Amino acid sequence: MRTDEGFLLVATNWKPYLTAAQMLCDSLKEFAPDHPVILFTEDRWLNDPGNHIFDEVNGKMPRSNRAKLLALKDTPFDVTVIWIRYDLYHLMLFSIWRIKGWV
């Protein structure tokens, strides 16, 4: 597994963001299996059963939309990709609504 490049995901504020990060991690593992995926989240979600998919899980993130930026200072990678769309869950819901013809 590479250690110079990886993916950094941040989930705070709302539990569906954590679920979305777990689903995204699963996709990233299929797309780039040799790149680690690290999660930064709130302490209350450190032991979530779905976190087993991540290579590393870190806590101490505040309940803030700016947590994504705070996590960057702790990245272990030379090259880091951070998912900055905190509204991923809303995007997924909108896509479902559009398919169903509700919007």
Secondary structure, 3 states (H helix, E strand, C coil): CCCCEEEEEEECCCHHHHHHHHHHHHHHHHHCCCCCEEEEECHHHCCCHHHHHCCEEECCCCCCCCHHHHHHCCCCCCEEEECCCCCHHHHHHHHHHHHHCCC
